[in-house]
Each structure stands twice: as C-alpha cells, then as structure tokens.
Amino acid sequence: MAVNVLIVDNSEAVRSVLRGAISEEFHVVAEAGDGEEAIEIAQTAEVDVVVMDIVMPGVDGIEATATIKELHPDAKIIFCTSVTQQERMEPAIEAGADGYVTKPFENSTIQNAIHDVIS
C-alpha cells in the first residue's frame, strides 16, 4: 500500500530536503508553501500523512492541522519544527499532531517518524 505524504513548509529548501528523504520510501502526493495551500490540496488529494511546519505566514501549521484533520480524520500529522519552536508542541498536539521531528534532521529520522504514525 502506498502512503501518500503531503509536505508543508514555507521554505523551498526544507521542502526539497523533505521530498528527497520522504520519496525514498513513500509517495509525495504534493507540496505546499503555507497552511492555506495545504488545506486547498487536502480538499482534493488523498492524504495519509502530512509533514507540517508550525511557523508559516498566513495560516500556520497548527490552524492548518485542525482543518486537515476535519477533512481527513485518519490522516497522520507530523510536525517538522526547529528546536526553538518546541514550546509550541502542546497546541500542536491539541490540534491533532501525531508526532514531530526537529530540524535539522537525518533522512532516517523523518522516515522513522512516518513509519511510527502509520503502524
């Protein structure tokens, strides 16, 4: 079974690194540069896992997570955040986060995080 992953981060460089790591084992269905774009994609795409930044302009990762969870209750959300943003994890978990990894990360770290939430 293919696992469809949506990557959401306002940094093209981070999305590129995530795409490289995730596509080694999973299907990257789409990428979004902010929460609003992620919600638009989630309205039409089959999404199993979302790798989501927290701090983004406009609709942030926490708000986007709550909306995506309404659209796809079974979708798993993994926050990919910098160490300095860890204090925002409590609201993220309340919004529906299933896990998180901190930046910078190794490819295996993000792959293992996805395995953890889908198993």
Wavefront OBJ file of the C-alpha trace (Angstrom):
o trace
v 0.000 0.000 0.000
v 1.397 3.387 -1.000
v 1.494 6.015 1.719
v 0.583 9.456 0.343
v 2.504 12.264 2.020
v 1.818 16.000 1.818
v 4.825 18.203 2.632
v 4.070 21.666 4.064
v 6.826 24.196 4.747
v 7.303 27.820 3.705
v 10.961 27.130 2.857
v 11.572 25.654 -0.604
v 14.950 24.380 0.646
v 13.346 22.475 3.527
v 10.639 21.081 1.213
v 13.370 19.887 -1.140
v 15.242 18.095 1.656
v 12.000 16.576 2.949
v 10.989 15.488 -0.564
v 14.326 13.725 -1.016
v 14.095 11.931 2.320
v 10.429 11.000 2.105
v 10.367 9.912 -1.540
v 12.954 7.218 -0.780
v 10.174 5.200 0.886
v 6.839 6.964 0.412
v 4.794 8.746 -2.260
v 4.933 12.540 -2.051
v 1.468 13.465 -3.309
v 2.005 17.247 -3.140
v 3.867 20.119 -1.505
v 2.532 23.346 -0.050
v 4.296 26.560 0.914
v 1.831 27.515 3.658
v -1.164 26.275 5.614
v -3.745 27.760 3.268
v -2.253 25.956 0.273
v -2.069 22.727 2.318
v -5.777 22.946 3.125
v -6.605 23.515 -0.558
v -4.579 20.443 -1.535
v -6.114 18.339 1.238
v -9.607 19.137 -0.071
v -8.943 17.149 -3.260
v -5.921 14.902 -2.642
v -5.798 11.562 -0.882
v -3.535 12.284 2.071
v -2.327 9.698 4.591
v 0.466 11.667 6.275
v 1.201 15.391 6.434
v 4.681 16.624 7.349
v 3.937 20.137 8.564
v 5.958 23.158 9.631
v 4.442 25.097 12.541
v 5.508 28.678 11.861
v 4.423 29.882 8.422
v 2.977 33.163 7.157
v -0.805 33.371 6.964
v -2.393 30.113 8.090
v 0.131 28.463 10.408
v 0.687 24.741 10.855
v -1.494 24.430 13.937
v -4.534 26.015 12.270
v -3.945 24.020 9.076
v -3.676 20.801 11.088
v -7.059 21.319 12.724
v -8.708 21.889 9.336
v -6.936 18.987 7.622
v -7.954 16.669 10.472
v -11.576 17.680 9.823
v -11.156 16.796 6.125
v -9.142 13.616 6.739
v -9.746 12.364 10.301
v -7.441 9.389 9.760
v -4.569 11.452 8.346
v -1.461 11.488 10.494
v 0.245 14.828 11.091
v 3.952 15.032 11.863
v 5.296 18.448 12.748
v 8.756 19.280 11.488
v 9.920 22.168 13.596
v 13.079 23.817 14.826
v 14.254 23.194 18.353
v 13.390 26.777 19.312
v 9.731 26.112 18.439
v 9.296 23.078 20.705
v 7.256 25.143 23.186
v 4.534 25.281 20.503
v 4.139 21.495 20.541
v 1.384 21.456 23.180
v -1.032 23.490 20.999
v 0.086 21.362 18.024
v -0.812 18.151 19.829
v -4.174 19.643 20.807
v -4.775 20.461 17.116
v -4.197 16.817 16.189
v -0.451 16.250 15.764
v 0.562 12.600 15.863
v 4.299 13.192 16.123
v 7.139 15.591 15.479
v 10.740 15.812 14.403
v 13.117 18.683 14.995
v 15.145 20.491 12.350
v 17.780 19.756 11.340
v 17.069 16.047 10.892
v 18.548 12.983 9.252
v 16.623 11.272 6.439
v 16.118 8.233 8.653
v 14.551 10.409 11.373
v 11.704 11.617 9.148
v 11.275 8.156 7.611
v 11.066 6.564 11.063
v 8.555 9.198 12.203
v 6.289 8.310 9.277
v 6.668 4.577 9.978
v 5.768 5.242 13.635
v 2.487 7.006 12.837
v 1.310 4.596 10.140
v 2.000 1.377 12.051
l 1 2 3 4 5 6 7 8 9 10 11 12 13 14 15 16 17 18 19 20 21 22 23 24 25 26 27 28 29 30 31 32 33 34 35 36 37 38 39 40 41 42 43 44 45 46 47 48 49 50 51 52 53 54 55 56 57 58 59 60 61 62 63 64 65 66 67 68 69 70 71 72 73 74 75 76 77 78 79 80 81 82 83 84 85 86 87 88 89 90 91 92 93 94 95 96 97 98 99 100 101 102 103 104 105 106 107 108 109 110 111 112 113 114 115 116 117 118 119
